[in-house]
Amino acid sequence: MTLLIGFVGALLITVVLWDVFETIVLPRRVTRRVRLTRLFYRFTWRPWRAIARAIRKKKRRETFLGIYGPLSLLVLLTVWAASVVFGFALLHWAIGSRMGTVNSAANFFIDFYYSGTTFFTLGLGDVTPLGAAARAITVIEASIGFGLLALVIGYLPVLYQAFSRREVNISMLDARAGTPPTAVELLGRHQEAHSMPKLDEWLRDWEMWAADLMESHLSYPALCFFRSQHDNQSWLAALSTVLDVCSLVMVGIDGVAKWQAQLTFKMARHALVDISQIFNTSPLQHDRSRMTDEVLAQLRVQLLQREVTLSDEPGDNKTLEDLRALYEPYTQVLSRYLIMSLPEWLPKSRTSDNWQTSAFEIRSPAPDQPFKTCMLKPPTPSRVRAPFHKED
């Protein structure tokens, strides 16, 4: 019986340490389905997502969903530490609980307490190991606890640096493509600024962004649950918008070469497909619901109104549909799984960009007057409202 308990303890420690190695150290996607971290996120995200869907107000729902990513990291670290502590307690129990205590006899609870103080290197001294085996286990556990703490200290900064790099381009997309971003708005604003030749440069930057997204989110899948600072932005919406723009350029936009759009499309789709495999989310059947024939006709009209000419040769509509079929099934399934809204093809009327909105302004400034704002008169102190207020 004691051998079995010792084997279970050693197995638990090995499984946890290997899971820590795969999650923090190993820079590649792990395809195994039976994995501690994968099971943790599967069994915690499902109930969290169900509760979020029951929240009617979008702002509160987004706030609730935004807590999950950072909180899940803290809980996962706690699960790792508790599992290792429990595993070493089983080892101490298997060798006979050889502990010297001050006021009580050794038992499993003393073993668990001693294992915790050793793992976190507290060194209280009220319980001491007796015998060579207990001392050897103590040294090994203290070393593992110190090493795991060092890994965590190095892990969190890298994670948040990757998150910050991701969000920079998403924030910059607001002024270029509107909020929420759309391909039509982005092309229209480039045309109005006479910057169509510079669209290649913009696509090149997003090719690099997609490559960085794939590398960071495959190495650290928890980043997929981290949401943007604004409720109407997300990495999935930005990636979908970039793919939409690439699809239109690949069909044919006057004054824009197709080569860079093809490169960006390939990189963005590669990132999208690989990230969807992290969650074992099979792509949905392409039902063309995101762009119907009526939406396509309106898209052409709106582009023409903004002096952007989309090719209308025979077979162009079929080409656009085939390109959409390569990525929309993946964006839609990730949108459902992560509860992240996808942007429409056409911009919404009467919407303001994020940079145009403020809690201290009566109205948003007109797009052609970006620096002219109409400010409120200074309110009395009793009526000042904080910019980050709770919902009424």
ZAVO-782176 format. One record per residue (C-alpha): z, y, x; residue number from 1; residue in three letters. Coordinates in steps of 0.5 Angstrom, whole numbers. Each point is the difference from the previous one (the first is absolute). Layout:
BEGIN
Z,Y,X,NUM,ala
...
This chain:
BEGIN
0,0,0,1,met
2,5,6,2,thr
-7,-2,3,3,leu
-4,2,-6,4,leu
4,7,-1,5,ile
-1,1,7,6,gly
-8,-1,-1,7,phe
0,4,-6,8,val
3,6,4,9,gly
-4,-1,6,10,ala
-6,0,-5,11,leu
2,6,-4,12,leu
1,4,7,13,ile
-7,-2,2,14,thr
-4,1,-6,15,val
3,7,0,16,val
-1,2,7,17,leu
-7,-3,-1,18,trp
-1,5,-6,19,asp
2,6,4,20,val
-5,-2,5,21,phe
-5,0,-4,22,glu
2,6,-4,23,thr
1,5,5,24,ile
-3,-3,7,25,val
-6,-4,-2,26,leu
-6,5,-1,27,pro
-4,-4,-4,28,arg
0,-2,-8,29,arg
4,-7,-1,30,val
-4,-4,-5,31,thr
6,-5,-1,32,arg
2,0,-8,33,arg
7,-3,2,34,val
3,6,3,35,arg
7,3,-1,36,leu
-3,7,0,37,thr
-6,-1,-4,38,arg
5,-4,-5,39,leu
5,6,0,40,phe
-5,5,-2,41,tyr
-3,-4,-5,42,arg
7,-2,-4,43,phe
2,8,1,44,thr
-7,3,-2,45,trp
-1,-3,-6,46,arg
6,2,-4,47,pro
0,7,3,48,trp
-7,1,-2,49,arg
2,-3,-7,50,ala
5,5,-1,51,ile
-5,6,3,52,ala
-5,-2,-6,53,arg
6,1,-5,54,ala
1,7,2,55,ile
-5,4,-4,56,arg
1,7,4,57,lys
-5,0,6,58,lys
4,4,4,59,lys
6,-4,-1,60,arg
-4,-6,1,61,arg
-3,2,7,62,glu
7,2,2,63,thr
3,-7,-1,64,phe
-6,-3,3,65,leu
0,4,6,66,gly
7,-2,1,67,ile
-2,-8,1,68,tyr
-3,1,7,69,gly
5,3,4,70,pro
6,-4,-4,71,leu
-4,-7,1,72,ser
1,1,8,73,leu
7,2,0,74,leu
1,-6,-5,75,val
-4,-5,4,76,leu
3,2,7,77,leu
7,-2,-4,78,thr
-3,-6,-2,79,val
-2,-2,7,80,trp
7,2,3,81,ala
4,-4,-6,82,ala
-4,-6,1,83,ser
1,0,8,84,val
7,1,-1,85,val
1,-6,-5,86,phe
-4,-4,4,87,gly
4,1,6,88,phe
6,-1,-5,89,ala
-3,-7,-1,90,leu
0,-2,7,91,leu
7,2,1,92,his
2,-4,-6,93,trp
-4,-6,3,94,ala
4,0,6,95,ile
6,0,-3,96,gly
2,7,-1,97,ser
3,1,7,98,arg
3,7,-1,99,met
7,3,2,100,gly
2,4,-6,101,thr
7,5,0,102,val
2,-2,-7,103,asn
-4,-5,-3,104,ser
-3,-7,1,105,ala
-7,0,2,106,ala
-5,-2,-6,107,asn
-7,2,-2,108,phe
2,7,-2,109,phe
3,1,7,110,ile
-7,-2,3,111,asp
-4,4,-5,112,phe
5,6,2,113,tyr
-1,-1,7,114,tyr
-7,-1,0,115,ser
-1,7,-3,116,gly
4,3,5,117,thr
-3,-3,6,118,thr
-7,1,-3,119,phe
1,8,-1,120,phe
4,-1,7,121,thr
6,3,-3,122,leu
5,-4,5,123,gly
6,1,-5,124,leu
4,-5,4,125,gly
4,-3,-6,126,asp
-4,-7,0,127,val
-2,-3,7,128,thr
-4,-6,1,129,pro
3,-6,3,130,leu
-4,-5,4,131,gly
-7,1,4,132,ala
-4,-2,-6,133,ala
3,6,-4,134,ala
-1,5,6,135,arg
-7,-2,1,136,ala
-2,1,-7,137,ile
4,7,0,138,thr
-4,2,6,139,val
-7,-2,-3,140,ile
2,3,-7,141,glu
2,7,4,142,ala
-6,0,4,143,ser
-4,-1,-7,144,ile
3,5,-3,145,gly
-1,5,5,146,phe
-7,-1,1,147,gly
-1,0,-8,148,leu
3,7,0,149,leu
-4,2,6,150,ala
-7,-2,-4,151,leu
2,3,-6,152,val
2,7,3,153,ile
-7,-1,3,154,gly
-4,-2,-6,155,tyr
2,5,-5,156,leu
-3,6,4,157,pro
-6,-4,1,158,val
-1,-1,-7,159,leu
2,7,-2,160,tyr
-5,3,5,161,gln
-6,-5,-3,162,ala
2,3,-7,163,phe
0,7,2,164,ser
-7,-1,3,165,arg
-3,-3,-6,166,arg
3,6,-4,167,glu
-3,5,4,168,val
-7,-1,-2,169,asn
2,-1,-7,170,ile
3,7,-1,171,ser
-6,3,3,172,met
-5,-4,-5,173,leu
4,4,-5,174,asp
-4,7,1,175,ala
-7,-4,2,176,arg
0,-5,-6,177,ala
5,3,-5,178,gly
6,-3,-4,179,thr
-1,-5,-1,180,pro
-6,-1,5,181,pro
-7,-2,-3,182,thr
-6,-1,4,183,ala
-4,5,-4,184,val
5,6,1,185,glu
0,-2,8,186,leu
-8,0,0,187,leu
0,7,-4,188,gly
5,3,4,189,arg
-4,-1,6,190,his
-6,2,-3,191,gln
3,7,-2,192,glu
3,1,7,193,ala
-7,-2,3,194,his
3,-5,4,195,ser
-4,-6,-2,196,met
-2,-2,7,197,pro
7,0,2,198,lys
1,-6,-5,199,leu
-1,-5,6,200,asp
6,3,4,201,glu
4,-1,-7,202,trp
-2,-7,-1,203,leu
1,-1,8,204,arg
7,2,-1,205,asp
1,-4,-6,206,trp
-3,-6,4,207,glu
6,0,5,208,met
5,1,-6,209,trp
-2,-6,-3,210,ala
0,-4,7,211,ala
7,3,1,212,asp
2,-2,-7,213,leu
-2,-7,1,214,met
3,-1,6,215,glu
7,3,-2,216,ser
0,-3,-7,217,his
-1,-7,3,218,leu
5,1,5,219,ser
5,3,-4,220,tyr
-2,-2,-8,221,pro
6,3,-2,222,ala
-3,7,1,223,leu
-5,-2,-6,224,cys
6,1,-5,225,phe
2,7,3,226,phe
-3,5,-5,227,arg
-3,7,2,228,ser
5,7,-1,229,gln
-4,2,-6,230,his
-1,-4,-6,231,asp
-7,1,-1,232,asn
-2,-3,7,233,gln
0,-7,3,234,ser
-3,-3,6,235,trp
-4,-5,-5,236,leu
-3,6,-4,237,ala
-2,3,7,238,ala
-3,-6,2,239,leu
-4,-1,-6,240,ser
-2,7,0,241,thr
-3,-1,7,242,val
-4,-6,-2,243,leu
-3,4,-6,244,asp
-2,5,4,245,val
-3,-5,5,246,cys
-4,-3,-6,247,ser
-3,6,-2,248,leu
-2,2,7,249,val
-3,-7,1,250,met
-4,0,-7,251,val
-3,7,3,252,gly
3,7,0,253,ile
-5,6,2,254,asp
2,2,7,255,gly
5,-5,2,256,val
-2,-6,4,257,ala
2,-7,-2,258,lys
2,-3,7,259,trp
7,3,0,260,gln
1,-2,-7,261,ala
-1,-7,1,262,gln
4,-1,6,263,leu
6,4,-4,264,thr
-1,-5,-6,265,phe
0,-6,4,266,lys
7,2,4,267,met
3,2,-7,268,ala
-2,-6,-4,269,arg
2,-4,6,270,his
7,3,0,271,ala
0,-1,-8,272,leu
-2,-7,0,273,val
5,-2,6,274,asp
6,4,-4,275,ile
-1,-3,-6,276,ser
1,-7,3,277,gln
7,2,2,278,ile
2,-1,-7,279,phe
-5,-6,-2,280,asn
-3,5,-5,281,thr
-7,-3,-2,282,ser
-5,5,-2,283,pro
-1,1,-7,284,leu
-7,-1,-3,285,gln
-4,6,1,286,his
-1,3,-8,287,asp
-3,6,2,288,arg
5,4,-4,289,ser
2,5,5,290,arg
-7,3,-1,291,met
-4,-1,-6,292,thr
-8,2,-1,293,asp
3,6,-3,294,glu
4,2,5,295,val
-5,-1,5,296,leu
-5,4,-4,297,ala
6,6,0,298,gln
1,-1,8,299,leu
-7,1,1,300,arg
0,6,-4,301,val
6,3,3,302,gln
-3,-1,7,303,leu
-6,4,-2,304,leu
4,6,-3,305,gln
3,0,7,306,arg
-6,0,3,307,glu
1,-7,3,308,val
-6,-5,-1,309,thr
1,-7,-1,310,leu
-6,-5,1,311,ser
-2,-2,-6,312,asp
-6,-5,2,313,glu
-1,-7,-4,314,pro
6,-5,3,315,gly
5,6,2,316,asp
4,-2,-6,317,asn
0,-7,2,318,lys
2,2,7,319,thr
6,4,-2,320,leu
2,-6,-5,321,glu
0,-5,6,322,asp
3,5,5,323,leu
6,1,-5,324,arg
0,-8,-2,325,ala
2,-1,8,326,leu
7,4,-1,327,tyr
2,2,-7,328,glu
2,-7,-2,329,pro
5,1,6,330,tyr
2,7,-1,331,thr
2,-2,-8,332,gln
4,-6,2,333,val
4,4,5,334,leu
1,6,-5,335,ser
3,-5,-5,336,arg
4,-4,5,337,tyr
3,7,3,338,leu
-1,4,-6,339,ile
-4,5,4,340,met
-5,4,-5,341,ser
-7,0,3,342,leu
-4,7,-1,343,pro
-6,1,-5,344,glu
-7,1,3,345,trp
0,6,-4,346,leu
5,6,1,347,pro
5,2,-5,348,lys
-1,7,-4,349,ser
5,5,1,350,arg
4,-3,6,351,thr
3,3,6,352,ser
0,-2,7,353,asp
7,-2,2,354,asn
0,6,5,355,trp
-1,5,-6,356,gln
6,-2,-4,357,thr
7,3,1,358,ser
6,0,-4,359,ala
1,7,1,360,phe
-7,2,-2,361,glu
-2,2,-7,362,ile
-7,-3,1,363,arg
-4,-3,5,364,ser
-5,4,4,365,pro
-7,0,-1,366,ala
-4,-5,5,367,pro
-4,6,3,368,asp
6,5,1,369,gln
5,-5,4,370,pro
5,5,2,371,phe
1,4,-6,372,lys
5,-2,-4,373,thr
4,3,-6,374,cys
8,-1,2,375,met
5,1,-5,376,leu
5,5,1,377,lys
6,-1,4,378,pro
5,-4,-6,379,pro
7,1,0,380,thr
4,-5,4,381,pro
2,-4,-7,382,ser
-7,-1,-1,383,arg
-2,-3,6,384,val
-3,-7,0,385,arg
-1,-4,6,386,ala
-7,-2,2,387,pro
3,-8,0,388,phe
3,0,-7,389,his
1,-6,-4,390,lys
-4,-1,-6,391,glu
2,4,-7,392,asp
